[in-house]
Every structure is written in C-alpha cells, then in structure tokens.
Amino acid sequence: MNKEQKVAKRDDRPRTLQTETIEPEAAFVPQVDVIEKKDCIEVLADMPGVPRENVEATLEEGVLSISGKVPPCREEGMSLQSGEYESGDFYRSFAVGEGLDTDGIEATMQDGVLRLRVPKSQQYKPRRIEIK
C-alpha cells in the first residue's frame, strides 16, 4: 500500500478536532497538547502569566477559540535594567468537527495551564456490545 492510500484511508474517520488557525494580529501562540480519550478530547494549553479572569474560551460556528491577556509587569516609576519578558495576548483556534458534544465543553485553569474537556457524542463513543 503506498503512502497516499494510507492517508486517504485515515481521512475517512469522523473528524473530531482539526488543525488550528492563529489570529492575524500579533499574539503569542500557546503550546497545546490535544489528547484523545475514549469519552472526550482534552486540550491542554500553556498560558503562563495569564490570570484566570483574563482567559476566554469561545465556540462559534464550529470554531473553538482560546485567548488570554498577560498583564504588563512593569509598574509606573520603574526603571527597567534588563528586559526579556514580554507581555501580550495569547490566541489559538481549532475547527471542531462532528462527533463532539459542543454543549458539554468544560474549561478549567490551573498553574498557567488551560484545560478544555470536549466530550464525544454518544454515537462516537466506544461501547460494549452485550453477547447473548
């Protein structure tokens, strides 16, 4: 079987989470892990320095977007001696395909990591068939 046939066969599966786009404006792109479990998809996004109240997750027209704002760390009257730390916005978005229960999305933020849990629809969850 050639490589092209393998790719085509894999694409026949129902899509759950597709590649993302980034915001056209300047923004940090958070490092993300997408983990598929038997009952859900989990998205873990590193957003260091972003307070929970500055994080937003939205779902609109099949696009799951995450964003966060890092407040500036410089105070008035400070004299910067060396500057390597940048503040700014985080942004990333993902196309959500069929097979996910978008009404059941849950989000938590802990230690600078945003965790989104997107449950799979009942029809796409593996199930055990009783043998009679």
Backbone as CSV, one residue per row, in Angstrom:
resi,resn,N_x,N_y,N_z,CA_x,CA_y,CA_z,C_x,C_y,C_z
1,MET,0.858,-1.176,0.000,0.000,0.000,0.000,0.901,1.235,0.000
2,ASN,0.645,2.156,-0.898,1.505,3.340,-0.927,1.061,4.362,0.123
3,LYS,1.891,5.334,0.361,1.657,6.334,1.405,0.360,7.107,1.177
4,GLU,0.082,7.437,-0.057,-1.120,8.220,-0.383,-2.384,7.455,0.007
5,GLN,-2.417,6.155,-0.208,-3.584,5.369,0.145,-3.785,5.326,1.656
6,LYS,-2.698,5.235,2.416,-2.811,5.228,3.866,-3.420,6.528,4.372
7,VAL,-2.984,7.649,3.837,-3.519,8.947,4.253,-4.999,9.043,3.915
8,ALA,-5.368,8.614,2.722,-6.772,8.688,2.311,-7.638,7.834,3.224
9,LYS,-7.153,6.664,3.615,-7.920,5.790,4.480,-8.118,6.427,5.853
10,ARG,-7.088,7.054,6.381,-7.184,7.701,7.681,-8.188,8.851,7.653
11,ASP,-8.254,9.592,6.559,-9.178,10.726,6.456,-10.643,10.299,6.423
12,ASP,-10.913,9.010,6.250,-12.294,8.528,6.232,-12.908,8.522,7.626
13,ARG,-12.075,8.603,8.661,-12.601,8.599,10.027,-13.367,9.892,10.291
14,PRO,-14.354,9.852,11.203,-15.030,11.100,11.549,-14.027,12.070,12.160
15,ARG,-14.100,13.298,11.792,-13.191,14.326,12.316,-13.673,14.752,13.692
16,THR,-12.744,14.907,14.613,-13.110,15.383,15.934,-12.503,16.753,16.222
17,LEU,-11.206,16.919,15.956,-10.570,18.211,16.175,-9.543,18.395,15.074
18,GLN,-9.693,19.442,14.287,-8.831,19.641,13.133,-7.781,20.706,13.426
19,THR,-6.907,20.933,12.466,-5.830,21.898,12.667,-6.379,23.284,12.953
20,GLU,-5.547,24.063,13.585,-5.973,25.367,14.057,-5.457,26.485,13.171
21,THR,-6.020,27.666,13.432,-5.514,28.879,12.804,-5.090,29.816,13.926
22,ILE,-4.270,30.780,13.601,-3.890,31.774,14.602,-4.454,33.122,14.196
23,GLU,-4.616,33.986,15.166,-5.183,35.307,14.934,-4.239,36.119,14.050
24,PRO,-4.790,36.897,13.105,-3.932,37.663,12.213,-3.115,38.741,12.920
25,GLU,-3.591,39.242,14.055,-2.839,40.250,14.802,-1.711,39.562,15.570
26,ALA,-0.735,40.339,15.982,0.380,39.782,16.741,-0.132,39.189,18.052
27,ALA,0.224,37.945,18.303,-0.181,37.263,19.529,0.766,36.109,19.770
28,PHE,0.908,35.749,21.039,1.652,34.552,21.371,0.785,33.353,21.010
29,VAL,1.404,32.305,20.546,0.681,31.076,20.226,0.973,30.090,21.349
30,PRO,-0.021,29.785,22.179,0.254,28.883,23.292,0.587,27.476,22.796
31,GLN,1.518,26.823,23.482,1.818,25.430,23.196,0.615,24.603,23.649
32,VAL,0.174,23.673,22.804,-1.054,22.930,23.076,-0.818,21.439,22.885
33,ASP,-1.373,20.650,23.784,-1.469,19.202,23.612,-2.938,18.891,23.401
34,VAL,-3.240,18.065,22.399,-4.603,17.595,22.162,-4.570,16.088,22.415
35,ILE,-5.352,15.667,23.391,-5.340,14.273,23.830,-6.711,13.658,23.564
36,GLU,-6.719,12.532,22.860,-7.982,11.833,22.624,-8.119,10.712,23.632
37,LYS,-9.220,10.741,24.367,-9.560,9.685,25.315,-10.793,8.979,24.771
38,LYS,-11.198,7.901,25.402,-12.327,7.152,24.836,-13.637,7.930,24.906
39,ASP,-13.765,8.843,25.878,-15.024,9.563,26.019,-14.945,11.061,25.699
40,CYS,-13.724,11.575,25.436,-13.598,13.015,25.202,-12.287,13.348,24.502
41,ILE,-12.194,14.602,24.104,-10.949,15.187,23.625,-10.546,16.219,24.673
42,GLU,-9.297,16.208,25.094,-8.815,17.216,26.028,-7.783,18.079,25.331
43,VAL,-7.902,19.375,25.554,-6.952,20.338,25.014,-6.273,20.993,26.210
44,LEU,-4.941,20.874,26.266,-4.159,21.498,27.332,-3.322,22.603,26.701
45,ALA,-3.497,23.825,27.157,-2.800,24.972,26.572,-1.989,25.687,27.635
46,ASP,-0.683,25.864,27.373,0.185,26.613,28.278,-0.047,28.101,28.075
47,MET,-0.450,28.778,29.137,-0.679,30.221,29.083,-0.068,30.854,30.333
48,PRO,1.282,30.820,30.428,1.943,31.326,31.634,1.704,32.814,31.841
49,GLY,1.468,33.162,33.093,1.284,34.565,33.440,-0.107,35.108,33.174
50,VAL,-1.009,34.275,32.676,-2.366,34.731,32.378,-3.263,34.412,33.575
51,PRO,-3.790,35.442,34.244,-4.724,35.175,35.332,-6.035,34.596,34.787
52,ARG,-6.674,33.764,35.587,-7.926,33.100,35.188,-8.953,34.088,34.629
53,GLU,-9.032,35.269,35.232,-10.040,36.245,34.774,-9.705,36.838,33.400
54,ASN,-8.483,36.619,32.912,-8.093,37.128,31.587,-8.121,36.049,30.512
55,VAL,-8.667,34.876,30.840,-8.758,33.768,29.886,-10.176,33.702,29.347
56,GLU,-10.274,33.453,28.049,-11.590,33.299,27.428,-11.551,32.118,26.462
57,ALA,-12.593,31.313,26.515,-12.772,30.215,25.565,-14.138,30.393,24.934
58,THR,-14.201,30.367,23.601,-15.471,30.551,22.908,-15.636,29.470,21.844
59,LEU,-16.882,29.188,21.534,-17.217,28.276,20.449,-18.216,29.004,19.565
60,GLU,-17.825,29.225,18.312,-18.692,29.942,17.381,-18.531,29.347,15.990
61,GLU,-19.650,28.935,15.421,-19.684,28.391,14.065,-18.652,27.279,13.859
62,GLY,-18.574,26.381,14.840,-17.683,25.237,14.716,-16.217,25.524,14.976
63,VAL,-15.905,26.704,15.518,-14.509,27.059,15.814,-14.374,27.294,17.318
64,LEU,-13.499,26.502,17.942,-13.191,26.654,19.354,-11.962,27.547,19.469
65,SER,-12.117,28.696,20.121,-11.026,29.660,20.248,-10.668,29.839,21.712
66,ILE,-9.370,29.966,21.976,-8.908,30.268,23.320,-8.043,31.526,23.246
67,SER,-8.199,32.383,24.240,-7.399,33.602,24.271,-7.126,33.983,25.713
68,GLY,-6.078,34.756,25.900,-5.726,35.218,27.233,-4.836,36.441,27.136
69,LYS,-4.934,37.287,28.131,-4.131,38.507,28.179,-3.194,38.447,29.385
70,VAL,-1.925,38.701,29.116,-0.931,38.790,30.182,-0.817,40.254,30.564
71,PRO,-1.077,40.573,31.810,-0.954,41.977,32.202,0.507,42.411,32.184
72,PRO,0.767,43.668,31.879,2.156,44.153,31.904,2.733,44.031,33.316
73,CYS,4.000,43.661,33.398,4.618,43.503,34.727,5.362,44.758,35.160
74,ARG,5.404,45.743,34.299,6.124,46.981,34.636,5.180,47.969,35.306
75,GLU,5.662,48.519,36.376,4.873,49.496,37.112,5.395,50.900,36.820
76,GLU,4.547,51.869,37.066,4.943,53.257,36.861,6.087,53.603,37.814
77,GLY,7.071,54.321,37.326,8.211,54.711,38.138,9.336,53.686,38.146
78,MET,9.126,52.557,37.490,10.177,51.537,37.430,11.207,51.925,36.380
79,SER,12.422,51.514,36.610,13.486,51.712,35.640,13.971,50.324,35.212
80,LEU,13.653,49.939,34.004,13.998,48.611,33.515,15.500,48.514,33.274
81,GLN,16.157,47.577,33.915,17.596,47.381,33.783,17.924,46.372,32.690
82,SER,17.096,45.383,32.545,17.246,44.366,31.503,15.861,43.830,31.210
83,GLY,15.509,43.690,29.952,14.158,43.252,29.624,14.126,42.085,28.656
84,GLU,13.675,40.949,29.131,13.495,39.776,28.280,12.066,39.281,28.308
85,TYR,11.324,39.652,29.323,9.957,39.195,29.488,9.028,40.060,28.653
86,GLU,8.186,39.408,27.876,7.203,40.154,27.084,5.812,39.862,27.605
87,SER,4.979,40.867,27.613,3.578,40.642,27.923,2.798,40.811,26.637
88,GLY,1.653,40.211,26.602,0.831,40.298,25.400,-0.295,39.299,25.453
89,ASP,-0.910,39.108,24.328,-2.079,38.247,24.242,-1.701,36.866,23.707
90,PHE,-2.439,35.863,24.166,-2.357,34.515,23.633,-3.598,34.289,22.784
91,TYR,-3.454,33.537,21.699,-4.626,33.221,20.889,-4.367,31.958,20.075
92,ARG,-5.369,31.089,20.022,-5.312,29.912,19.168,-6.742,29.437,18.942
93,SER,-6.992,28.862,17.772,-8.336,28.356,17.496,-8.255,27.029,16.757
94,PHE,-9.311,26.251,16.917,-9.390,24.915,16.345,-10.759,24.715,15.706
95,ALA,-10.798,24.059,14.564,-12.067,23.683,13.946,-12.564,22.427,14.651
96,VAL,-13.806,22.462,15.105,-14.398,21.326,15.802,-15.296,20.598,14.820
97,GLY,-14.987,19.348,14.575,-15.759,18.553,13.622,-16.908,17.818,14.289
98,GLU,-17.585,17.048,13.478,-18.694,16.261,14.004,-18.153,15.200,14.952
99,GLY,-19.002,14.720,15.796,-18.587,13.687,16.729,-18.302,14.199,18.121
100,LEU,-18.380,15.514,18.318,-18.153,16.082,19.644,-19.417,16.757,20.160
101,ASP,-19.629,16.658,21.463,-20.778,17.275,22.125,-20.363,18.676,22.566
102,THR,-20.556,19.648,21.695,-20.085,21.013,21.976,-20.848,21.674,23.130
103,ASP,-22.049,21.158,23.459,-22.796,21.726,24.591,-22.190,21.321,25.930
104,GLY,-21.364,20.279,25.935,-20.806,19.772,27.186,-19.373,20.180,27.451
105,ILE,-18.854,21.184,26.735,-17.457,21.596,26.914,-17.252,22.177,28.318
106,GLU,-16.173,21.735,28.982,-15.814,22.247,30.300,-14.409,22.824,30.230
107,ALA,-14.165,23.893,30.976,-12.843,24.525,30.974,-12.402,24.798,32.403
108,THR,-11.122,24.504,32.666,-10.521,24.830,33.956,-9.149,25.446,33.705
109,MET,-8.688,26.226,34.668,-7.377,26.867,34.561,-6.656,26.644,35.873
110,GLN,-5.440,26.080,35.797,-4.658,25.849,36.998,-3.179,25.951,36.665
111,ASP,-2.452,26.718,37.439,-0.996,26.855,37.298,-0.565,27.238,35.880
112,GLY,-1.322,28.128,35.245,-0.961,28.600,33.916,-1.303,27.652,32.783
113,VAL,-2.075,26.594,33.079,-2.474,25.633,32.050,-3.998,25.642,31.939
114,LEU,-4.473,25.947,30.730,-5.906,25.897,30.443,-6.226,24.481,29.982
115,ARG,-7.247,23.857,30.581,-7.677,22.510,30.206,-9.123,22.577,29.721
116,LEU,-9.315,22.222,28.465,-10.662,22.136,27.901,-11.001,20.669,27.718
117,ARG,-12.146,20.276,28.194,-12.627,18.902,28.027,-13.843,18.948,27.118
118,VAL,-13.710,18.313,25.952,-14.795,18.306,24.963,-15.295,16.871,24.850
119,PRO,-16.490,16.572,25.403,-16.979,15.201,25.358,-17.337,14.759,23.948
120,LYS,-17.171,13.474,23.697,-17.583,12.907,22.409,-19.094,12.685,22.442
121,SER,-19.719,12.799,21.278,-21.144,12.499,21.169,-21.352,11.018,21.443
122,GLN,-22.517,10.674,21.937,-22.822,9.275,22.261,-22.559,8.343,21.084
123,GLN,-22.911,8.763,19.879,-22.775,7.884,18.719,-21.325,7.582,18.372
124,TYR,-20.371,8.410,18.854,-18.961,8.199,18.539,-18.177,7.583,19.692
125,LYS,-18.817,7.430,20.850,-18.141,6.799,21.977,-18.098,5.291,21.757
126,PRO,-16.981,4.662,22.105,-16.959,3.223,22.003,-17.928,2.642,23.004
127,ARG,-18.564,1.570,22.641,-19.488,0.942,23.572,-19.332,-0.566,23.517
128,ARG,-19.618,-1.179,24.603,-19.528,-2.630,24.689,-20.850,-3.226,24.255
129,ILE,-20.776,-4.219,23.403,-21.985,-4.889,22.921,-22.174,-6.178,23.713
130,GLU,-23.321,-6.287,24.299,-23.625,-7.470,25.105,-23.790,-8.683,24.196
131,ILE,-23.157,-9.760,24.568,-23.285,-11.028,23.841,-24.344,-11.853,24.556
132,LYS,-25.340,-12.271,23.800,-26.442,-13.057,24.394,-26.312,-14.505,24.031
